[in-house]
């Protein structure tokens, strides 16, 4: 399968050079979604997936092009993304990591996270390009959801025959429970059904931004409904939890002026559980999963790692990459630790040296989104910003119960790139066709409502 992977990667790379950058990004999303990430080509000590080959071609095209709408300007979020990876390397150097294993893994992470982030930041320079990218994502995701739903009902996976050629990602063989509630947990070309479902749960809310920015609303609704079907087909609580949180956030848009009240209510509810109940608030949230046993495990993982000495003597730089912290016997008696919490995973691997920059990246992403929202004169622009925010909020919640690997890690950094670029592309009526609409608030006195068709 290495030959096939190389051929597909090279064909897509050549195509990238013959299309505009935004269409190159759409091809890249197609590679993420449709070509199995567990099929790789080994070059030295680095394994190249199709998406790694394509992102290299895309960045080469972007760096070689002579025409750009404006020069690229580094913002704080861009710098923090780089600093975050530098901090992980620093932490790994002073922990129990094998330096060779650490360097190989972080080199792969650069291809899957840092390069896609900057590819999006460089490729999308106008509002029209951003909307074209969202439409392209819908076109890529809709048929993937249909195929996944078919697998969920029948168990037939058209890409399943490739499993025999699987190269384990990150040195670990991932296991997917084949059935739940009488349904097959779909994965199509993904390593795990959870990662398949997260693909839709993360990108679906961002694509919902099209609803106030296109005349083809029926087509958009159909595409979004199919993305919801993709989440369902995974039959996994992590993606469902992310989707529900994102949907709740996006649905709050008409009452967004009252966000402080909503946050206060949520905080008080969590505090009440801590004070009145003999359980932590995350124990209660865990009850909204498909399995009480896995919910208990996730809650227990937080207790052991943070409150029962699990990180003792390792708070600063962690246990190291690919080093088991030895919590398994204290969790449920298993011989290994399944760190199904992305924040705990970051902490156990790289300690506070890695976790703090990771949190800083997310905090600054929120600030970029807030800046974009405040700079938007149009309701449609604010809706775009709000929908990306919803996708990130859903993911941040889901990361309490899942750790990211494979394609969702790439999609996550693409969403961060959306946050980085939105302040520069929204609120420019000169780049869109508009018609006068109803004013919706005192801050929109001079605004017009867009009606766009590309």
Helices and strands as residue ranges (DSSP letters): H 2-17, H 21-34, E 41-43, E 46-48, H 50-64, H 76-93, H 99-109, I 110-114, H 115-123, H 127-154, G 160-165, G 169-171, E 179-180, E 183-184, H 193-207, G 208-212, H 217-233, H 237-251, G 252-258, H 259-276, H 281-286, H 292-302, I 303-307, H 328-331, H 342-375, H 379-398, H 407-425, G 429-431, E 434-435, G 442-444, E 449-450
